[in-house]
Amino acid sequence: MNLQYHSDCTIIGASFAGLACAAALARQGLRVVIADRKSDPGEKLHTTGILVKDVIDEVPLLEGVPASLVRRVERVRLYAPNLRHVDLDAPGYYYLTTDTPGLMRWLAGRAVQAGAELRSGVGFRAAHPVPGGFELGAALGRTRFLVGADGPRSNVARVLGLGRNRQFLAGLEHEYEGATLTEPGFLHCFVDRQLMPGYIGWMVQGVHGVQVGLARRLRGSRGSDVKAAMAKLLSKIAGLNDFRALRPDGIRAGLIPCGGLVHPLAMPRALLVGDAAGLVSPVTAGGIHTALVHGFAAGHAVAEFLGGRSADPQRSFVRSYPRFRLKRLLRFAFDHLQRDWLFNLALASAPMRWAAGRIYFHKRASRPPAVARAGTPKRPAL
């Protein structure tokens, strides 16, 4: 049977992973379609958009990112539950806060420039196996390969019977445009088991203002718990910067997978990438780096397969995904052994400093472990 294929690869989701995968495929001359149910890649985002230095070094897709879309932050200020803090940094290492909607539109433009076709406002409902690929319905036609890059509650995973994420953090972030932190050179991170069980809160100077957010272990479907915790976090940090009287100009909320890789990750002529695959650090909840790196690598693996130069990536390639074995163990410890009183006592200790340096900078942080109390209350400059 001779079937006409409308694309070599269809990618569901104009996410970080999906756009990186699309660019890698399109650069090799393949017909690539990116389908996203949103009308614009920059709308309804669920991520803080903070990038680590490693992703700039390792992902060619980010070469030449406009300076107007990013802001560099080189230091971390880590707060214990009692708001005593320690400052951390590592020579040459940094974070980038981003104009995340603008960055997603720019990345989508890079994929389109490479030759991919972006179909916005197109949802995914079904995939029926046909010889040599899948039939995806009238809107998408037939494809030789299908990639699920459609987030933590992946429809591709559900339809194909692939693994699905079961453990989540619930995240919420406010953005206050035009606001300025009193200490804008730090990524401020807050530990408090009562407010953020299983994770942290944060405050950082973004491209257009200040981002304040938190994530906490999701137990059931109590989204109201996250909103209540945000109100308490804003009150707790009011002595540093007070945002309680301000109305946020933007609100991002969503689920963050924290259980490690799903299983199975792939089947013949189909695989999952990014959040859909569980490619998120169980400890830091960072997923943009792994999404871009492994999304780009997935594009190359699919291109090699479709070009007849390698086997289907359902086996050999997905084995290259990080397994997060140590980080899953640390996630268990963080969930079950975290105690605020212990963190208050241990903040300035050498083991805590070593661990924090490894988590935030992938190496030992260089700043002396000076510990200070939180400063006097100040209101943000507007």
N, C-alpha and C positions, 0 to 999 in steps of 0.2 A: 504494500500500500504506500503510495506517494502522498505525503501530507505537506501542505504549504505552511511554513512557520513564519509568524509575523515578527518574531524576534529570536535572537540567539539566547538571550537571557532576560528574564523579567524580574525586577527587584521590587518587592513590596515594602514601601517605606522610604521616604526621603530623609532618613536619619543620618547621623554621622557615619555609621557602618554602611548604610545603603548607598550613600553618595560616594564614599571611598571605593566601594566595590564597583559601582557603575563607572567611575572614572578609570579604574584599572582595566576594566573590560573594554571600554570604548577606545582607549588609547591603543588597543591592539586590533582595532578595526572591526570589532564585533557589533552587531545590532543590539543595542541595550535599551530597554524601556524601564523607567522608574515610575511606579504607580504610587500615588499618595492620596489619601482621602481628603487631606487638607487642600484648601485653595491656594495656599502660599506656604513654602517650606519654613518661613519664619514665624508662622502663627501657632498659637496654642502649644507652646513649648513646655516641657516638664523638667528642664535641666538648668543648673546654675550656670553652665557654660564655662566653667573654670578649667583652663588647660594647664598641664604640667609641661615643663621644659622638654621632657623626653619626646612628647608628641611632635613638637616643632622639629626636633632633630631627626625623627624617624619616618615621618609621613610626607612624601613628596607633594601631596595634594595641598599642603598648607604653605608651600613655598610662595613667598610674595604676598602673604596675607596683609591687607592694608593696615597701616598703623592706626588709622581711625577706628578700627574694630577691636583693638586690644589695648590693655593697660597692664604694665609689668608690676608685679609685687614680689619682692625678694625675701621677705621675712615672715615668720609665723609667730604669733603670740598665743600661747596655749594657757588657758585659764582653768584652774581647779574649780570645783563647785563653790568654794568660798571666795572666788574671784582673785585669789593670788595667782600670779602668772609668771611664766618663764618665756624668754625670747629665744627663738631658734632661727638659724640660717645655715647655709652651706655655700661656700664659694662657687660661683658660677651657676647656681641653681635658682630657679624662679618659677613663679606661676603667672599665668595670664588671665585676667578677667576679660570678658568679651562682651561686645554688643551681640548677644547671642542670636537674635532674629537676623541682624545684618550678616553675621558670620554664616548662618545656615543658607541665606540667599546667595552669598558669595560662593560657598561650596557647591551649591546647586548650579550656579553659573559655570564653575570650573568643569563640572561633570558634563554639562550641556556643550561647552566649548570643545570638550574632548570627543564629542559625537553622540553622547547619550540623549535619549528623548525623555523629557519629564512630562508626565501626564498628571496634573493636579486635579483634585476633586474626583478622583477615580478610586473607588473602594475595591476591596478584594473579598469575594464571597466563596468561590469554589475553584477547585483544581482537579480535573479528571485526567488520569494517566492515559496517554495515547502513545503509539510506537515512537520512541525517540524524544518524548517530552511530555508536555501537559497542555490540556485545553482549559483556558481560564475564563471563557465566556466571551460575549460579544464585545465588551469594552476593551479587552486585552488580547483576545485571540489565542493562538497557539505559540508556545515557547519551547525551546530546546532545554532550558534549564530555569529553575525557579529558586530565588533566594528570598528568605524571610528576614527582613530587617525592620519589622513592624512593632518593636517595643516589647515590654515585659509581659503583656497579655496578647501574645502573637496570635493573630488569626491564621497565619500560615501554619504554625505549629498545631493549632486546633484542627484545621481542615485535613492536614496530612497525617495526623496521629503521631506527631513528633513530641519530644519532651516539652514540658511546660514548667514555668517558674512557680514555685510553691511558697517560698519564703520572701518576705518583702519588708523594706522600710517604707514608711510613709513620709514624704518630704513636702515642705511648704516654704516658700521664699517670698519676701516682699522686696520690691525695688522702689527706692525713693529718689526720683530724678532730681538732680540739682543739689542734693545733700552732700556734705563733705564730712568725713570722719575727723576727729581730733588727732588721730594717729593713722593717717591713710597709707603708710608704708608697710602695714602688716595685714596678713590674713589672720583675723581674730577668730580663734576656735574655743568653744566653751564645752566643758564636760559637766554634766549634771544628770545623774541617773533618774532623778525625780521628773525632770522635764523631757529628757532625750534618752530614754532607756535604749541601749543598744547602739547609740550613735552620738552625734554632737550637734551643737548649734554653731553658727558662723556669722561673721560680719566683715564685709570687705568693701573697699572703694572700687566701684565698677567704672565702666567707661562713661556712663551718663549720670551716675549717682551712687547711692549706697545700696548694697544687697545685704539683707538680713534674713537668715533662714535657719531651719533645723530639720532634722530627720529623726524618726524614732521607730522602734520596732512595731510593726503592725500586728495587733492581736485582734482578729476578727475584722470587722468593717467599721471601726469607730473613727471616722474621719473627723468628728467633732473634737476628739482628743488632741489632734494635731493643732487645730485652731486655738484651743484652750492653752496648749503648751506654748504656742507662739505669743499669745498675750502675756503669759507669765515670763517668757524670755525677754520680751521688750521691757517689762517692768524691772527684771533683774539687771539688765545692762544699762538702765537709764542713767546710772551714775557715770557711765563712760560716754555714751551718746544717747540722747533721749528722743525716740521717734514716736512716742505714744500719742502725741497730739497730731501727728501727720497722717494723712491718708495715702496709702501706697499707690503709686502710679501704675504698678504692674504686680501681678500675683501669679506665681508659678506653683503648681502642685502636681504630685504624681507619685507613682509607686517606683521603688528602686529594688531590683532583685538583689538578694544577699545570700542566696543558698548555693552559689556556685553553678557550674555547668548543668544544663538540662540533659536528659537522656531519653531517647536518642537525639542526636544533633542533626542527623541527616538521613536521607534515603536516596535511592538512585535518582540522579538528576535534580536533587533539591537539597538545600542545607539552610541552617539558621546562622545569623551573625548578630553581633551587638547584644543589646538587652534581651532580644528574643532567645539567644543562645545561653543567657546567664553569664555573659562575659563582663562581669562587674566584680570588682574586688570585694569579697565578703567583709573585709575590715574597713577599708576607706570609703567604700561605695563609689569609688571612681570607675567610670565606665567609658569615658570619651576616648582616653588613650587606647585602651584595648579595642574599642569599636573601630577606630580609624586604622590602627595597625593591622588588625586581623581582617577587617573589612577589605582593605586594600589587598592583603595577601589572598583573601578568598577570590577576589576578582581575577588575580593571576592564575590561581589554581583552576578556576572554572574555564578560563581561556585556554589553558594548556589541555584540559580534557576535551573541550569542544573542538580544538584544533587537532585532536588525535595524537597528542604528544605525551599524554599521561592518562592514568586510570581516573575513574570517577572520584572526585575528592571526598565522597561520603565516608571513606575509610582513612586513607593515609593523611589527608589534609586536616581533618577535624582532630586528629591526634596531636596536632601542633598547638591546639588551643591550650592555654594555661589551665591547670587543674586546681590551683588554689588550695592545695592540701594543707599547708601551714596556715594560710589565712582562714580557712574554714575552721581550723582548730582554735585560732585566735578569736574568731567570731563566736564560737561556743563559749570560750572563756569570758569574752566581753559581755555576752548575754547573761551568763550565770554567775560570774564571780565579781563583776564590777561593784565596787562599794565607794560611795562618795567620801567617806571619812578616810579611807585608805589613799585615795587619790590626793586628798588635801595634804596628807602627811608625806606622800612619796614624790610630789611634783618636782622637787629640787634634787632628788637622788640621782646618782649616776646611772642606775638601771633604767629609770624612767626617762632620763635625758637620752640615753642610747636608743631606747625603743621609739621615742617620739621622733628622733632624727631619722631612724630607718623608715618610719611610716610617712613622714612628711617630705623627706628629701632623698629617700632611697640610700641614705648614707648617714654617717654620724654627723650631727649638726655641730657647727664650729663655735657657736657663741658660748661664753662661760655661763654656767647655770645659775645666774643671778635670778633671784625670785623677788617679786615686788607685789605689794598690794595694789588693788585697783585704784585709779586716780580719783580725784574729786569730780562730782557731777558737772558735766558740761553739755550744753545743747549743740546739736549739729549746726554747722554754718550752712546757709541756704543761698 
